[in-house]
Amino acid sequence: MKVPSCETCAVALPNGIPCPNFWCGREDRGFDVVWAIGAHDGPLRRAIAGLKYRHEPWQARVLGTLLAGWLLDHAPAFDDVELIVGVPGSAQRDHTRRILKAAEARIGDLWPLDADNEVLGKRAETRTMVSTHSSAVRRLWAAGDLRNSLRIVDVAAVEARRVLAVDDVFTDGSTMREVALALRAAGAASVSGLVLARQPMRPGKQNRW
């Protein structure tokens, strides 16, 4: 794998500029590193939106195949992962669970995979947070609404384990941070993230992707 300029959010930065992500330089970010399979644009963005918002269930198979293939192609980087969990979505449209279920058939038993949210879940529904909101608003939402909802269903499955959390889109890292903090509070030895897509950096928009 190519070594990124920012080793925390695994993104290459032009001309050696500092990473603009709010959480990367903070010790309280929760996650060690977050990898992204691609940028949140083009066909990948359309596939994610199709599954989440346009009721296109076949996109779960497309995205699950992509996820499994990427993990297998980069397997040496994840040989110490002891549990893969999905960031839980809504009860009605838990798209991340569908993607993990589709990936599970291709991954086999290489990694223990919580495709049914039996380890990490939610106590209650949370509001949808879209990328049009400011980073500050997203951080406030994550630290309140999302933090109060997340729950570790099976603590024994997390304790002393190196966990990889999977989500669809990385915007500013606030969702991944709350998931990582919840897993660490339950005893996880380490938490890293893997997302299908990262919001592209926007020139002139500090702390935005």
Buried (B, 14 or more C-beta within 10 A) or exposed (E): EEEBBBEBBBBEBEEEEEBBBBBBEEEEBBBEBBBBBBBBEEEBBEBBBBBBEEEBEEBBBBBBBBBBBBBBEEEEBBEEBBBBBBBBBEEEBBBBBBBBBBBBEBBEEBBBBBBEBEBBBBEEEBEEBEEEBEBEEBBEBBBEBBBEBBBBBBEEBBEEBBBBBBBBBBBBBBBBBBBBBBBBEBEBBBBBBBBBBBBEBEEEEEBBB
